[in-house]
Amino acid sequence: MGIQLTAIHWVYLVFIVFILALLIKRRDTTMICVTGILALGLLATATLSGSVSGIFNSFVYATRELLGTIMIISIIVAMSRILIITGINETMVSPLTRFLRTPAMAYWGIGLIMMVTSFFFWPSPAVALVGAVLLPVAVRVGLPALGAAVAMNLFGHGIALSGDYIIQGAPKLTADAAGLPVSSVMQASIPLVAVMGIVTTVSAFWMMKRDQKNGTWRDGLVASPGAAEPLADAGTDDDQPVLMSDRLRKGLAIAIPLLFLLDVIGMFVLHLQGGDATALVGGTAVLILIVITLLAHRGQGQGLEKITAYLIEGFTFGFKVFGPVIPIAAFFYLGDAALTELYGKVLPDGSHGIVNDLGVALANHVPLNGVVGAVTLTVIGAITGLDGSGFSGISLAGSIAGLFAAAIHSGAATLTALGQVAAIWVGGGTLIPWALIPAAAICGVSPFELARRNLKPVLLGLTAMTIVAMFLV
């Protein structure tokens, strides 16, 4: 299973270290990412024109991969605009204030609701549903938007996605690669997911309260939470939406959650998940936007034009949020399938991408015992998660876990689950900036600030989970 590492592998690894160092220091990474793309292109094509072209092509690749997320965020924001300025949003969330009365209740309440929703439909559509409804309530009772984003992120993209006990996509991939029954991997993951989840969410909450008390908390806002500010170009009084009657506003405030509830039922009945589930939520949001805009602007006869105006506002917000992320996403995507798609077969035979090759090389150069095996699977899982997918490398983690377990004659299911949980926590949307954009964008915060806020709790969780795994192997 030996993999020959080339100059491309080592250059990629060096730039990863540079990028992570800049993220930790709160510096912008665009230049170093573009430089890394240029260097990889030069090694892959051996031509200056090919490497320069690779910068643009990698940006296009990253945008294409992120486009579905950009669309759902932009559409939800556009819908939120009209809900807010008509007062429907205020009416819709007012009953929830009795349940989320303090910042602590808002943090744990949003997190738990996000986790349960994500178990059934995965986090991306769950973020749109939970954020659109609960974020305004949370902010009103004093929970910072960044704190809400942390809660949605850790409970949804962390706990729910890493265990994946309902849809079972993640354990199926790792179990098949390790040659184990899915049930055994799921059972072995329960204590690991529990330890990881408790340590990260509790430590994140404690750090938030500590920093707020010390005055060192950074909101990281790029827009007001939930895109809640009125449209900047709302125009004169003649262009403002007409005042709705209380009866109509209350009726719409009831109808909108019911429509999203029908989406949830449809996802369950039709077995929709991932992109299909997100598409259902997005389409529903567009229809809500159209109907409410026509009702709100019926007096001026400008409904048709205002629909376009709100959509433009949403897309402007979406691309503003994603703009800084595309260069770093473009670089990290080169660690997986993007390199082959853009430059052809430039890696050695048997290669499965730069990131996976680095994980295999690490596994081939460590001594084998239970303790080292647990540490190595955590590190391999984290490395394979650096591409921002979380899922692309878990098959590799499963196969390496199978090899380790055969060598030490125990712990196959635990090691497999350990690699799976580590990969998804890092790559599935808690540390890699472009993977956690859904939560960041819905809350109107910087994805980089959210990644920094998650870093220490996730590292603490990975450490605690690895220690527990050492005793279980």
Secondary structure, 3 states (H helix, E strand, C coil): CCCCCCHHHHHHHHHHHHHHHHHHCCCCCHHHHHHHHHHHHHHHHCCHHHHHHHHHHHHHHHHHHHHHHHHHHHHHHHHHHHHHHCCHHHHHHHHHHHCCCCHHHHHHHHHHHHHHHHHHHCHHHHHHHHHHHHHHHHHHCCCCHHHHHHHHHHHHHHHHHHHCCCCCHHHHHHHHHHCCCHHHHHHHHHHHHHHHHHHHHHHHHHHHHHHHHHCCCCCCECCCHHHCCCCCCCCCHHHCCCCCCHHHHHHHHHHHHHHHHHHHHHHHHHCCCHHHHHHHHHHHHHHHHHHHHHHHCCCCCCHHHHHHHHHHHHHHHHHHHHCCHHHHHHHHHCCCHHHHHHHCCCCCCCCCCHHHHHHHHHHCCCCCCHHHHHHHHHHHHHHHHHHCCCCCCHHHHHHHHHHHHHHHCCCHHHHHHHHHHHHHHHHHHHCCCCCCHHHHHHHCECHHHHHHHHHHHHHHHHHHHHHHHHHHC
